[in-house]
Amino acid sequence: MKRVFLFCSATILVLLSGCATRYPMGLDEKTWQTLPPAERVRLREKQAEIDAKLQAQEERHRHEERMRQLQIEKEREARITTLYKRAGYGNIVRVNIEGGCYREYKKCERYRPVSVILALGETKRVPLVMRYGQKTLWIRYDKQGVTIDDDSNLNDFDAAVLLPRRWERGSGYRISLKEPYRKGGTTLTNAEVFVRFFPIRNDCPPYRHR
């Protein structure tokens, strides 16, 4: 009980200190009260000028950061566009994910099927829409194959790696993504994944996965 009382008292003091009057130029109340009115006006104007400069500087930094992020996104889109332009047959795949459910705690909720097209070397962040919200899947296509995970670290042990297998006709897989913090647990559970080269060639009829 004593610890609770001390904690509550400390919390109240912090809140009260946060509500204390802030005087211009960092002056304390005692010093402020000794100043003549004209000096107070001068210091308030000077503090307002300093605050305006700081605010303008923060706005400039935020604008520069927005521009930097836009440039990064523009360069990323340019790289992806180049990938698609230069891609030959076998360098683009379509990945379909459906069935199973997404497990969170004791519930395993169904999700809307997703279909995504990736060029060789591309990674996409894909929303997995459920009835009461959504989760995120990360999907990458590289020389190893197609990698799927529920976080952006696609190189960890919990990611599902789908090795190439008759992708000219399409091939089906069944995957479950492991929950790293719960023994034997999964997130995406018993999902059916179908991978096929894109665009589809007429001389390669679809492979029927059994």
C-alpha contacts under 8 A as a table, 3 or more apart, distances in Angstrom:
res1	aa1	res2	aa2	distance
1	M	4	V	5.09
1	M	5	F	6.27
2	K	5	F	5.07
2	K	6	L	6.24
3	R	6	L	5.12
3	R	7	F	6.09
4	V	7	F	5.08
4	V	8	C	6.14
5	F	8	C	5.18
5	F	9	S	6.10
6	L	9	S	5.07
6	L	10	A	6.14
7	F	10	A	5.18
7	F	11	T	6.19
8	C	11	T	5.03
8	C	12	I	6.22
9	S	12	I	5.17
9	S	13	L	6.29
10	A	13	L	5.12
10	A	14	V	6.28
11	T	14	V	5.16
11	T	15	L	6.28
12	I	15	L	5.10
12	I	16	L	6.08
13	L	16	L	5.06
13	L	17	S	6.06
14	V	17	S	5.14
14	V	18	G	6.20
15	L	18	G	5.08
15	L	19	C	6.46
16	L	19	C	5.14
16	L	20	A	6.37
17	S	20	A	5.11
22	R	26	G	7.51
23	Y	26	G	5.99
23	Y	27	L	5.59
23	Y	28	D	6.56
23	Y	29	E	6.99
23	Y	32	W	7.22
24	P	27	L	6.11
24	P	43	L	6.14
24	P	44	R	5.71
24	P	47	Q	5.62
25	M	43	L	6.89
25	M	47	Q	5.99
27	L	31	T	6.34
27	L	32	W	6.26
28	D	31	T	5.55
28	D	32	W	6.18
29	E	32	W	5.01
29	E	33	Q	6.12
30	K	33	Q	5.37
30	K	34	T	6.75
31	T	34	T	5.38
31	T	35	L	6.88
32	W	35	L	5.50
32	W	40	R	7.60
35	L	39	E	6.20
35	L	40	R	6.38
36	P	39	E	5.46
36	P	40	R	6.44
37	P	40	R	5.04
37	P	41	V	6.29
38	A	41	V	5.17
38	A	42	R	6.33
39	E	42	R	5.02
39	E	43	L	6.16
40	R	43	L	5.17
40	R	44	R	6.09
41	V	44	R	5.13
41	V	45	E	6.23
42	R	45	E	5.22
42	R	46	K	6.19
43	L	46	K	4.97
43	L	47	Q	6.03
44	R	47	Q	5.09
44	R	48	A	6.08
45	E	48	A	5.03
45	E	49	E	6.21
46	K	49	E	5.09
46	K	50	I	6.31
47	Q	50	I	5.05
47	Q	51	D	6.08
48	A	51	D	5.05
48	A	52	A	6.08
49	E	52	A	5.13
49	E	53	K	6.30
50	I	53	K	5.17
50	I	54	L	6.24
51	D	54	L	5.09
51	D	55	Q	6.08
52	A	55	Q	5.10
52	A	56	A	6.10
53	K	56	A	5.08
53	K	57	Q	6.11
54	L	57	Q	5.01
54	L	58	E	6.18
55	Q	58	E	5.07
55	Q	59	E	6.15
56	A	59	E	5.05
56	A	60	R	6.13
57	Q	60	R	5.03
57	Q	61	H	6.21
58	E	61	H	5.06
58	E	62	R	6.14
59	E	62	R	5.06
59	E	63	H	6.08
60	R	63	H	5.05
60	R	64	E	6.12
61	H	64	E	5.05
61	H	65	E	6.15
62	R	65	E	5.07
62	R	66	R	6.17
63	H	66	R	5.06
63	H	67	M	6.18
64	E	67	M	5.05
64	E	68	R	6.07
65	E	68	R	4.94
65	E	69	Q	6.15
66	R	69	Q	5.15
66	R	70	L	6.14
67	M	70	L	5.02
67	M	71	Q	6.11
68	R	71	Q	5.09
68	R	72	I	6.23
69	Q	72	I	5.03
69	Q	73	E	6.18
70	L	73	E	5.08
70	L	74	K	6.02
71	Q	74	K	4.94
71	Q	75	E	6.11
72	I	75	E	5.18
72	I	76	R	6.13
73	E	76	R	4.97
73	E	77	E	6.12
74	K	77	E	5.16
74	K	78	A	6.17
75	E	78	A	4.98
75	E	79	R	6.21
76	R	79	R	5.13
76	R	80	I	6.28
77	E	80	I	5.05
77	E	81	T	6.04
78	A	81	T	5.04
78	A	82	T	6.18
79	R	82	T	5.11
79	R	83	L	6.21
80	I	83	L	4.95
80	I	84	Y	6.37
80	I	119	A	7.67
80	I	122	E	7.07
81	T	84	Y	5.27
81	T	85	K	6.21
82	T	85	K	5.04
82	T	86	R	6.10
83	L	86	R	5.40
83	L	87	A	5.85
83	L	119	A	6.32
83	L	120	L	7.29
83	L	121	G	7.87
84	Y	87	A	5.07
84	Y	92	I	7.69
84	Y	119	A	6.11
87	A	90	G	7.91
87	A	91	N	5.34
87	A	92	I	6.84
87	A	119	A	7.16
87	A	120	L	7.69
88	G	91	N	5.58
88	G	92	I	7.71
89	Y	92	I	6.92
89	Y	197	F	7.35
89	Y	198	F	7.36
89	Y	199	P	7.63
90	G	93	V	7.13
90	G	168	E	7.52
90	G	197	F	5.58
90	G	198	F	7.25
91	N	119	A	5.76
91	N	120	L	5.05
91	N	197	F	7.51
92	I	117	I	7.00
92	I	118	L	5.61
92	I	119	A	4.34
92	I	120	L	5.98
92	I	197	F	5.83
92	I	198	F	5.36
92	I	199	P	7.59
93	V	117	I	5.68
93	V	118	L	5.52
93	V	119	A	6.60
93	V	141	Y	7.85
93	V	195	V	6.64
93	V	196	R	5.48
93	V	197	F	4.28
93	V	198	F	4.97
93	V	199	P	7.90
94	R	115	S	6.92
94	R	116	V	5.66
94	R	117	I	4.38
94	R	118	L	6.51
94	R	195	V	5.78
94	R	196	R	5.46
94	R	197	F	6.22
94	R	198	F	5.95
95	V	115	S	5.61
95	V	116	V	5.30
95	V	117	I	6.30
95	V	118	L	7.92
95	V	193	V	6.88
95	V	194	F	5.76
95	V	195	V	4.71
95	V	196	R	6.84
96	N	113	P	7.39
96	N	114	V	5.78
96	N	115	S	4.34
96	N	116	V	6.57
96	N	193	V	5.54
96	N	194	F	5.10
96	N	195	V	6.56
97	I	113	P	5.67
97	I	114	V	5.31
97	I	115	S	6.39
97	I	191	A	6.72
97	I	192	E	5.76
97	I	193	V	4.60
97	I	194	F	6.65
98	E	111	Y	7.78
98	E	112	R	7.25
98	E	113	P	4.48
98	E	114	V	6.65
98	E	191	A	5.86
98	E	192	E	5.39
98	E	193	V	6.65
99	G	110	R	7.56
99	G	111	Y	7.81
99	G	113	P	7.27
99	G	190	N	7.19
99	G	191	A	5.03
99	G	192	E	5.71
100	G	110	R	6.76
100	G	188	L	7.52
100	G	189	T	5.56
100	G	190	N	4.68
100	G	191	A	4.51
100	G	192	E	7.18
101	C	108	C	5.49
101	C	109	E	5.13
101	C	110	R	4.44
101	C	111	Y	6.33
101	C	188	L	6.04
101	C	189	T	5.36
101	C	190	N	6.94
101	C	191	A	6.89
102	Y	108	C	5.19
102	Y	109	E	5.19
102	Y	110	R	6.27
102	Y	111	Y	7.03
102	Y	187	T	5.31
102	Y	188	L	4.40
102	Y	189	T	5.81
103	R	106	K	7.03
103	R	107	K	5.62
103	R	108	C	3.93
103	R	109	E	6.21
103	R	186	T	6.47
103	R	187	T	4.66
103	R	188	L	6.22
103	R	189	T	6.72
104	E	107	K	5.49
104	E	108	C	6.21
104	E	109	E	7.91
104	E	187	T	6.46
109	E	130	M	7.04
109	E	131	R	7.96
110	R	130	M	6.36
110	R	131	R	7.73
111	Y	128	L	6.46
111	Y	129	V	5.59
111	Y	130	M	4.48
111	Y	131	R	7.20
112	R	128	L	6.75
112	R	129	V	5.54
112	R	130	M	6.26
113	P	128	L	7.92
114	V	128	L	7.32
117	I	198	F	7.82
118	L	122	E	5.91
118	L	123	T	7.27
118	L	124	K	7.57
118	L	140	R	7.50
118	L	141	Y	6.37
119	A	122	E	5.41
119	A	141	Y	6.74
120	L	141	Y	5.35
120	L	142	D	5.19
120	L	143	K	7.25
121	G	140	R	7.26
121	G	141	Y	5.72
121	G	142	D	4.88
121	G	143	K	7.77
122	E	140	R	5.85
122	E	141	Y	5.82
122	E	142	D	7.22
123	T	138	W	7.02
123	T	139	I	5.59
123	T	140	R	4.18
123	T	141	Y	6.58
124	K	138	W	5.80
124	K	139	I	5.37
124	K	140	R	6.45
125	R	136	T	6.77
125	R	137	L	5.98
125	R	138	W	4.72
125	R	139	I	6.61
126	V	136	T	5.70
126	V	137	L	5.11
126	V	138	W	6.05
126	V	139	I	7.38
127	P	134	Q	6.52
127	P	135	K	5.94
127	P	136	T	4.64
127	P	137	L	6.29
128	L	134	Q	5.36
128	L	135	K	5.01
128	L	136	T	5.47
128	L	137	L	6.67
129	V	133	G	6.34
129	V	134	Q	4.38
129	V	135	K	6.60
130	M	133	G	5.35
130	M	134	Q	5.27
130	M	135	K	7.80
131	R	134	Q	7.88
136	T	150	D	6.04
136	T	151	D	7.31
137	L	148	I	6.88
137	L	149	D	5.76
137	L	150	D	4.61
137	L	151	D	6.58
138	W	148	I	5.72
138	W	149	D	5.34
138	W	150	D	6.03
138	W	151	D	6.22
138	W	152	S	5.95
138	W	154	L	7.42
139	I	146	V	6.98
139	I	147	T	5.63
139	I	148	I	4.63
139	I	149	D	6.73
140	R	146	V	5.58
140	R	147	T	5.13
140	R	148	I	6.66
140	R	154	L	7.76
141	Y	144	Q	7.74
141	Y	145	G	5.76
141	Y	146	V	4.57
141	Y	147	T	6.53
142	D	145	G	5.44
142	D	146	V	6.57
144	Q	163	L	6.58
144	Q	164	P	7.79
145	G	161	V	6.76
145	G	162	L	5.64
145	G	163	L	4.79
145	G	164	P	5.59
146	V	161	V	5.85
146	V	162	L	5.06
146	V	163	L	6.70
146	V	164	P	7.84
147	T	154	L	6.78
147	T	159	A	6.60
147	T	160	A	5.60
147	T	161	V	4.46
147	T	162	L	6.15
148	I	154	L	7.03
148	I	159	A	5.74
148	I	160	A	5.16
148	I	161	V	6.55
149	D	152	S	7.20
149	D	153	N	7.62
149	D	154	L	6.08
149	D	158	D	7.25
149	D	159	A	4.70
149	D	160	A	6.33
149	D	177	L	6.78
150	D	159	A	7.76
150	D	177	L	7.43
150	D	187	T	7.75
150	D	188	L	7.84
151	D	154	L	7.10
153	N	156	D	5.98
154	L	159	A	5.95
155	N	159	A	6.97
156	D	159	A	6.01
158	D	177	L	6.41
158	D	178	K	5.53
158	D	179	E	7.61
158	D	180	P	7.09
159	A	177	L	6.56
159	A	178	K	7.77
160	A	175	I	6.93
160	A	176	S	7.62
160	A	177	L	6.57
162	L	173	Y	7.61
164	P	167	W	6.38
165	R	170	G	7.87
165	R	171	S	6.32
166	R	169	R	5.72
166	R	170	G	5.97
166	R	171	S	6.13
166	R	207	Y	7.95
167	W	170	G	4.29
167	W	171	S	5.75
167	W	195	V	6.28
167	W	196	R	4.60
167	W	197	F	5.54
168	E	196	R	6.03
168	E	197	F	5.36
168	E	200	I	7.63
168	E	201	R	7.61
168	E	204	C	6.34
169	R	196	R	6.39
169	R	197	F	7.59
169	R	204	C	5.38
169	R	205	P	5.80
169	R	206	P	4.60
169	R	207	Y	5.07
170	G	194	F	6.75
170	G	195	V	5.45
170	G	196	R	4.07
170	G	197	F	6.99
170	G	206	P	5.92
170	G	207	Y	5.53
171	S	194	F	5.62
171	S	195	V	5.48
171	S	196	R	6.52
171	S	207	Y	6.41
171	S	208	R	7.72
171	S	209	H	6.44
172	G	192	E	6.97
172	G	193	V	5.62
172	G	194	F	4.36
172	G	195	V	6.49
172	G	209	H	5.61
173	Y	192	E	5.81
173	Y	193	V	5.02
173	Y	194	F	6.26
174	R	190	N	6.07
174	R	191	A	5.52
174	R	192	E	4.62
174	R	193	V	6.01
175	I	188	L	7.84
175	I	189	T	6.85
175	I	190	N	5.46
175	I	191	A	5.35
175	I	192	E	6.60
175	I	193	V	7.33
176	S	186	T	6.37
176	S	187	T	7.14
176	S	188	L	5.38
176	S	189	T	4.37
176	S	190	N	5.15
176	S	191	A	6.40
177	L	186	T	5.39
177	L	187	T	5.53
177	L	188	L	5.20
177	L	189	T	6.45
178	K	184	G	7.36
178	K	185	G	5.96
178	K	186	T	4.26
178	K	187	T	6.20
178	K	188	L	7.84
179	E	182	R	5.68
179	E	183	K	7.41
179	E	184	G	7.37
179	E	185	G	4.94
179	E	186	T	4.53
179	E	187	T	5.79
180	P	183	K	7.25
180	P	185	G	7.60
181	Y	185	G	7.99
182	R	185	G	5.22
186	T	189	T	6.04
188	L	191	A	6.71
196	R	200	I	7.85
197	F	200	I	6.38
198	F	201	R	7.99
200	I	204	C	7.64
201	R	204	C	5.58
201	R	205	P	8.00
202	N	205	P	6.77
